[in-house]
Amino acid sequence: MFEYQLKKSTRRKTVAIKVHNKKVTVYAPQFVSNKQIEKWLFNKQAWVRAQLTKQLYITDTRQYPLRDKQVLIFDRAVNIEFKQDVKSEVIKCDNNLLITHSSRVKNLGQKYQQLLEEYLKEQLTAYIEMRLAYFCEKMGEELPMRLKIAIYKRKWGSCNSKRELTFNLHLIGAPYHAIDYVIVHELAHLRHLNHSKAFWQHVERFFPDYKAPSKWLKQNSMGLQWVF
């Protein structure tokens, strides 16, 4: 038999089992004897052990959330590999990203996510900073007061009245022209904090083919989101 925690209640009318976090809890009415519960559980052994095995597998999988997967970096698929080493870091080699972790790391999944996000943020920030300088000069704008990269579900970028620009980290997977469009889009908000006709005319003036990358981002938004 397996170990379990028994919880009885006067309000319950039936016996039930819950398998959660690799622990088994049995819920039973107060009037049902422990001997009856043991007999009932004996017939449920196969099901309970199957659930425990399944949860062990899920736990192990989460330790290596991106195993045998790829991540898009500027519209190019890059393979991800994992390895234990003396320290935790991300190493770019040819078309691969090697994510290493030290033996002291306990939550590998969380550490991999942190390392990957930091690396992708560095890559996207470097590109956006370069293109912001180019488009600001072209559009007659001063550089924004602040640049922030973060993960969002429903927006590619934002701009506020304080001249602070924010970009979605998932843009790292998009082609360069799509990222450039988002940059021009947000810079245009420095003069038009809305989506008026004047705003779109301003975007079109400096990015005539803006509709194509805008459509591409709408059609490919789900594919740019990696799953941890």
C-alpha positions in Angstrom: 0.0 0.0 0.0 0.9 3.7 -0.3 1.1 6.3 2.4 -1.8 8.7 2.7 -3.5 11.3 4.9 -7.0 10.5 6.1 -9.5 13.3 6.6 -13.0 12.4 7.9 -16.0 14.7 7.9 -19.6 14.4 9.1 -20.7 16.3 6.1 -19.2 13.9 3.5 -21.3 11.1 2.0 -18.7 9.4 -0.2 -15.0 8.4 -0.1 -12.6 10.3 -2.4 -8.9 10.4 -3.2 -6.8 13.4 -4.1 -3.3 13.0 -5.4 -1.4 16.4 -5.4 2.2 17.4 -5.1 3.1 13.7 -4.8 1.0 13.3 -1.7 -2.2 11.2 -1.3 -5.2 12.5 0.7 -8.3 10.4 1.4 -11.6 12.1 2.3 -14.2 9.9 3.9 -17.5 10.2 5.8 -17.2 9.9 9.6 -19.3 6.7 9.7 -17.0 4.7 7.4 -14.5 2.6 9.4 -10.8 2.6 8.7 -11.0 -1.1 7.8 -13.5 -0.3 5.1 -11.3 2.5 3.8 -8.3 0.3 3.7 -10.2 -2.3 1.7 -11.5 0.3 -0.7 -8.0 1.8 -1.2 -6.6 -1.7 -1.9 -8.6 -1.8 -5.1 -7.4 1.8 -6.0 -3.7 1.0 -5.7 -3.0 0.9 -9.5 -4.7 4.2 -10.1 -3.0 6.0 -7.2 0.5 4.7 -8.2 -0.1 5.8 -11.8 -1.0 9.3 -10.6 2.1 9.5 -8.4 4.3 8.3 -11.2 2.8 10.9 -13.6 3.5 13.7 -11.1 7.1 12.6 -10.7 7.5 12.8 -14.5 6.0 16.3 -14.6 8.3 17.5 -11.9 11.3 16.2 -13.7 10.2 17.8 -17.0 9.9 21.2 -15.4 13.5 21.0 -14.3 14.5 21.1 -18.0 11.6 23.2 -19.5 13.3 24.0 -22.8 15.0 20.7 -23.5 15.1 19.8 -27.2 13.5 23.1 -28.0 14.5 26.3 -29.9 14.1 30.0 -29.4 13.8 32.6 -32.1 16.4 35.4 -32.1 15.7 38.0 -34.8 13.6 35.5 -36.8 16.3 32.8 -36.6 15.8 29.6 -34.8 18.5 28.9 -32.2 18.9 25.6 -30.5 19.1 25.4 -26.7 21.4 23.0 -24.8 21.9 22.5 -21.1 24.9 21.6 -19.1 26.2 21.6 -15.5 29.3 23.6 -15.1 31.3 25.6 -12.6 29.0 28.7 -13.0 25.6 29.7 -14.5 25.7 31.5 -17.8 24.6 31.6 -21.4 27.2 30.9 -24.1 26.5 31.6 -27.8 28.2 29.1 -30.1 27.4 29.0 -33.8 23.6 28.4 -34.0 23.3 27.1 -30.4 22.8 28.6 -26.9 24.4 26.7 -24.2 22.9 27.4 -20.8 25.1 26.2 -18.0 24.3 25.9 -14.3 26.4 25.3 -11.2 25.8 22.3 -8.9 24.4 24.7 -6.3 21.3 25.6 -8.3 18.2 23.9 -6.9 15.4 25.2 -9.1 16.9 24.6 -12.6 13.7 25.6 -14.5 13.6 29.0 -12.7 17.4 29.5 -13.2 17.2 28.7 -17.0 14.3 31.1 -17.4 16.3 33.9 -15.7 19.5 33.3 -17.7 17.7 33.1 -21.0 15.6 36.2 -20.4 18.7 38.2 -19.3 20.5 37.1 -22.5 17.6 37.9 -24.8 17.0 41.2 -23.1 20.7 42.2 -23.7 20.4 41.3 -27.4 17.1 43.1 -27.9 18.2 46.2 -25.9 21.4 46.5 -27.9 19.5 46.4 -31.2 16.7 48.8 -30.1 19.2 51.3 -28.7 21.0 51.4 -32.0 17.8 51.8 -34.1 16.4 54.4 -31.7 19.4 56.6 -32.4 18.9 56.2 -36.1 15.2 56.8 -36.2 15.3 59.7 -33.6 17.7 61.5 -35.9 15.5 60.7 -38.9 12.3 61.8 -37.2 13.7 64.9 -35.6 13.2 63.5 -32.1 15.4 63.5 -29.0 16.3 60.2 -27.5 13.7 58.9 -25.0 14.2 59.6 -21.3 13.9 55.9 -20.5 14.0 52.6 -22.3 12.5 49.5 -20.7 12.3 45.9 -21.9 9.7 43.6 -20.3 7.3 40.7 -21.1 3.8 41.6 -22.0 0.8 39.6 -23.3 -1.1 42.1 -25.3 1.2 44.9 -26.5 4.5 45.2 -28.4 5.4 48.6 -27.0 4.2 51.7 -25.2 5.0 55.4 -24.8 3.9 57.9 -22.2 4.0 61.7 -21.8 7.3 61.4 -19.8 9.0 60.2 -23.0 9.5 56.7 -21.6 9.4 53.9 -24.1 8.7 50.2 -23.3 9.2 47.2 -25.6 8.0 43.6 -25.4 10.9 41.2 -24.9 9.1 38.7 -27.2 10.0 41.1 -30.1 13.5 39.4 -29.9 12.0 36.6 -32.1 10.7 39.0 -34.8 12.5 40.0 -38.0 14.4 43.3 -38.0 11.9 45.2 -40.1 9.0 44.3 -37.6 11.1 45.5 -34.7 11.9 48.7 -36.6 8.2 49.2 -37.2 7.4 49.0 -33.5 10.2 51.5 -32.8 8.8 54.0 -35.3 5.3 53.4 -34.0 6.3 54.2 -30.4 8.5 57.2 -31.4 5.5 58.6 -33.3 3.6 58.6 -30.0 6.0 61.2 -28.7 4.0 63.6 -30.9 0.7 61.9 -31.0 -0.4 60.0 -27.8 -3.2 58.4 -29.6 -4.0 56.4 -32.8 -5.5 59.3 -34.7 -5.3 59.8 -38.5 -2.4 62.3 -37.8 -0.6 59.6 -35.9 -0.7 57.0 -38.7 0.3 59.6 -41.3 3.3 60.4 -39.1 4.2 56.6 -38.9 3.7 56.3 -42.7 6.0 59.2 -43.4 9.0 57.5 -41.8 7.9 53.9 -42.3 5.9 53.7 -45.6 5.4 50.0 -45.5 4.2 49.8 -41.9 1.1 47.7 -42.7 3.2 44.7 -43.7 5.1 44.3 -40.4 2.0 45.2 -38.4 0.1 42.4 -40.1 3.1 40.0 -39.6 3.2 40.7 -35.9 -0.6 40.0 -35.5 -0.3 36.7 -37.4 2.8 35.5 -35.7 2.4 36.8 -32.1 1.9 33.3 -30.6 4.9 31.9 -32.3 7.1 34.5 -30.7 6.2 33.5 -27.1 8.4 30.8 -25.6 7.0 28.5 -22.9 8.9 27.8 -19.7 
